[in-house]
Amino acid sequence: MSNTVAARFTSALAASRARRHPYPHWLLDQVLPAGLAAEIAGLAIACPQAMLFDGRRESNNSSRIYFNAAARSRFPAVEALSRALQTPMVADTIGGVCGADLRGSRLRIEYCQDSDGFWLEPHTDIGAKRFTMMLYLSSGPDSDDWGTDIYDRQRRWYARAPGFFNSGLIFIPGDHTWHGVERRPIPGMRRSLMINYVGPEWRARHELAFPEQPVQ
């Protein structure tokens, strides 16, 4: 299964639409096999309650959900996705398309379930993150407008990534990769995966899919 997932992911990346402004980023369609995307979107994971919407995900750190070792053992879909993204084929394709060297990094996947009132202030993902991808898994009314907002160096709104089901946005974190989520109605649940490859200095090992297995 993981080989099929890796093949679909790399095909989507190879066919991605590159954008150079306001910083290099890539837009993808049909990122995962349709059945796997639907299975992940429907995972039996309770939605966080009493969330604090102040523009920062870290304000809700205690309720954030990761595809770590426990989730991999609980959900076959999580195991299949994690194994696929750990393969050299995926890492090499990311390197070839995006120019990111992922050797020695570790896979981190967060399962986000955001409800009405959610927003994120512009931020850059600098630090230990070597790669960032948002994979959108919402299918409710107007969910195609729930993608990530992109800003220029002055933090002025520039564009919004399409939020269609099983589509994605990739960028390589830097000091100018400003992005966030503008305030807007979310009549339903905004589901997405935040996929990162992080350097060995990442301290929150419980968040990682394979804490002891760096990407080769």
Secondary structure as a PSIPRED ss2 file (coil, helix, strand):
# PSIPRED VFORMAT (PSIPRED V4.0)

   1 M C   1.000  0.000  0.000
   2 S H   0.000  1.000  0.000
   3 N H   0.000  1.000  0.000
   4 T H   0.000  1.000  0.000
   5 V H   0.000  1.000  0.000
   6 A H   0.000  1.000  0.000
   7 A H   0.000  1.000  0.000
   8 R H   0.000  1.000  0.000
   9 F H   0.000  1.000  0.000
  10 T H   0.000  1.000  0.000
  11 S H   0.000  1.000  0.000
  12 A H   0.000  1.000  0.000
  13 L H   0.000  1.000  0.000
  14 A H   0.000  1.000  0.000
  15 A C   1.000  0.000  0.000
  16 S C   1.000  0.000  0.000
  17 R E   0.000  0.000  1.000
  18 A E   0.000  0.000  1.000
  19 R E   0.000  0.000  1.000
  20 R C   1.000  0.000  0.000
  21 H C   1.000  0.000  0.000
  22 P C   1.000  0.000  0.000
  23 Y C   1.000  0.000  0.000
  24 P C   1.000  0.000  0.000
  25 H E   0.000  0.000  1.000
  26 W E   0.000  0.000  1.000
  27 L E   0.000  0.000  1.000
  28 L E   0.000  0.000  1.000
  29 D C   1.000  0.000  0.000
  30 Q C   1.000  0.000  0.000
  31 V C   1.000  0.000  0.000
  32 L C   1.000  0.000  0.000
  33 P C   1.000  0.000  0.000
  34 A H   0.000  1.000  0.000
  35 G H   0.000  1.000  0.000
  36 L H   0.000  1.000  0.000
  37 A H   0.000  1.000  0.000
  38 A H   0.000  1.000  0.000
  39 E H   0.000  1.000  0.000
  40 I H   0.000  1.000  0.000
  41 A H   0.000  1.000  0.000
  42 G C   1.000  0.000  0.000
  43 L C   1.000  0.000  0.000
  44 A C   1.000  0.000  0.000
  45 I C   1.000  0.000  0.000
  46 A C   1.000  0.000  0.000
  47 C C   1.000  0.000  0.000
  48 P C   1.000  0.000  0.000
  49 Q C   1.000  0.000  0.000
  50 A C   1.000  0.000  0.000
  51 M C   1.000  0.000  0.000
  52 L C   1.000  0.000  0.000
  53 F C   1.000  0.000  0.000
  54 D C   1.000  0.000  0.000
  55 G E   0.000  0.000  1.000
  56 R C   1.000  0.000  0.000
  57 R H   0.000  1.000  0.000
  58 E H   0.000  1.000  0.000
  59 S H   0.000  1.000  0.000
  60 N H   0.000  1.000  0.000
  61 N H   0.000  1.000  0.000
  62 S H   0.000  1.000  0.000
  63 S H   0.000  1.000  0.000
  64 R C   1.000  0.000  0.000
  65 I E   0.000  0.000  1.000
  66 Y E   0.000  0.000  1.000
  67 F C   1.000  0.000  0.000
  68 N C   1.000  0.000  0.000
  69 A H   0.000  1.000  0.000
  70 A H   0.000  1.000  0.000
  71 A H   0.000  1.000  0.000
  72 R H   0.000  1.000  0.000
  73 S H   0.000  1.000  0.000
  74 R H   0.000  1.000  0.000
  75 F C   1.000  0.000  0.000
  76 P H   0.000  1.000  0.000
  77 A H   0.000  1.000  0.000
  78 V H   0.000  1.000  0.000
  79 E H   0.000  1.000  0.000
  80 A H   0.000  1.000  0.000
  81 L H   0.000  1.000  0.000
  82 S H   0.000  1.000  0.000
  83 R H   0.000  1.000  0.000
  84 A H   0.000  1.000  0.000
  85 L H   0.000  1.000  0.000
  86 Q C   1.000  0.000  0.000
  87 T C   1.000  0.000  0.000
  88 P H   0.000  1.000  0.000
  89 M H   0.000  1.000  0.000
  90 V H   0.000  1.000  0.000
  91 A H   0.000  1.000  0.000
  92 D H   0.000  1.000  0.000
  93 T H   0.000  1.000  0.000
  94 I H   0.000  1.000  0.000
  95 G H   0.000  1.000  0.000
  96 G H   0.000  1.000  0.000
  97 V H   0.000  1.000  0.000
  98 C H   0.000  1.000  0.000
  99 G C   1.000  0.000  0.000
 100 A C   1.000  0.000  0.000
 101 D C   1.000  0.000  0.000
 102 L C   1.000  0.000  0.000
 103 R C   1.000  0.000  0.000
 104 G C   1.000  0.000  0.000
 105 S C   1.000  0.000  0.000
 106 R E   0.000  0.000  1.000
 107 L E   0.000  0.000  1.000
 108 R E   0.000  0.000  1.000
 109 I E   0.000  0.000  1.000
 110 E E   0.000  0.000  1.000
 111 Y E   0.000  0.000  1.000
 112 C E   0.000  0.000  1.000
 113 Q E   0.000  0.000  1.000
 114 D E   0.000  0.000  1.000
 115 S C   1.000  0.000  0.000
 116 D C   1.000  0.000  0.000
 117 G C   1.000  0.000  0.000
 118 F C   1.000  0.000  0.000
 119 W C   1.000  0.000  0.000
 120 L E   0.000  0.000  1.000
 121 E E   0.000  0.000  1.000
 122 P E   0.000  0.000  1.000
 123 H E   0.000  0.000  1.000
 124 T C   1.000  0.000  0.000
 125 D C   1.000  0.000  0.000
 126 I C   1.000  0.000  0.000
 127 G C   1.000  0.000  0.000
 128 A C   1.000  0.000  0.000
 129 K E   0.000  0.000  1.000
 130 R E   0.000  0.000  1.000
 131 F E   0.000  0.000  1.000
 132 T E   0.000  0.000  1.000
 133 M E   0.000  0.000  1.000
 134 M E   0.000  0.000  1.000
 135 L E   0.000  0.000  1.000
 136 Y E   0.000  0.000  1.000
 137 L C   1.000  0.000  0.000
 138 S C   1.000  0.000  0.000
 139 S C   1.000  0.000  0.000
 140 G C   1.000  0.000  0.000
 141 P C   1.000  0.000  0.000
 142 D C   1.000  0.000  0.000
 143 S H   0.000  1.000  0.000
 144 D H   0.000  1.000  0.000
 145 D H   0.000  1.000  0.000
 146 W C   1.000  0.000  0.000
 147 G C   1.000  0.000  0.000
 148 T C   1.000  0.000  0.000
 149 D E   0.000  0.000  1.000
 150 I E   0.000  0.000  1.000
 151 Y E   0.000  0.000  1.000
 152 D C   1.000  0.000  0.000
 153 R C   1.000  0.000  0.000
 154 Q C   1.000  0.000  0.000
 155 R C   1.000  0.000  0.000
 156 R C   1.000  0.000  0.000
 157 W E   0.000  0.000  1.000
 158 Y E   0.000  0.000  1.000
 159 A E   0.000  0.000  1.000
 160 R E   0.000  0.000  1.000
 161 A C   1.000  0.000  0.000
 162 P C   1.000  0.000  0.000
 163 G C   1.000  0.000  0.000
 164 F C   1.000  0.000  0.000
 165 F C   1.000  0.000  0.000
 166 N C   1.000  0.000  0.000
 167 S E   0.000  0.000  1.000
 168 G E   0.000  0.000  1.000
 169 L E   0.000  0.000  1.000
 170 I E   0.000  0.000  1.000
 171 F E   0.000  0.000  1.000
 172 I C   1.000  0.000  0.000
 173 P C   1.000  0.000  0.000
 174 G C   1.000  0.000  0.000
 175 D C   1.000  0.000  0.000
 176 H C   1.000  0.000  0.000
 177 T C   1.000  0.000  0.000
 178 W C   1.000  0.000  0.000
 179 H E   0.000  0.000  1.000
 180 G E   0.000  0.000  1.000
 181 V E   0.000  0.000  1.000
 182 E C   1.000  0.000  0.000
 183 R C   1.000  0.000  0.000
 184 R C   1.000  0.000  0.000
 185 P C   1.000  0.000  0.000
 186 I C   1.000  0.000  0.000
 187 P C   1.000  0.000  0.000
 188 G C   1.000  0.000  0.000
 189 M C   1.000  0.000  0.000
 190 R E   0.000  0.000  1.000
 191 R E   0.000  0.000  1.000
 192 S E   0.000  0.000  1.000
 193 L E   0.000  0.000  1.000
 194 M E   0.000  0.000  1.000
 195 I E   0.000  0.000  1.000
 196 N E   0.000  0.000  1.000
 197 Y E   0.000  0.000  1.000
 198 V E   0.000  0.000  1.000
 199 G C   1.000  0.000  0.000
 200 P C   1.000  0.000  0.000
 201 E C   1.000  0.000  0.000
 202 W C   1.000  0.000  0.000
 203 R C   1.000  0.000  0.000
 204 A C   1.000  0.000  0.000
 205 R H   0.000  1.000  0.000
 206 H H   0.000  1.000  0.000
 207 E H   0.000  1.000  0.000
 208 L E   0.000  0.000  1.000
 209 A C   1.000  0.000  0.000
 210 F C   1.000  0.000  0.000
 211 P C   1.000  0.000  0.000
 212 E C   1.000  0.000  0.000
 213 Q C   1.000  0.000  0.000
 214 P C   1.000  0.000  0.000
 215 V C   1.000  0.000  0.000
 216 Q C   1.000  0.000  0.000
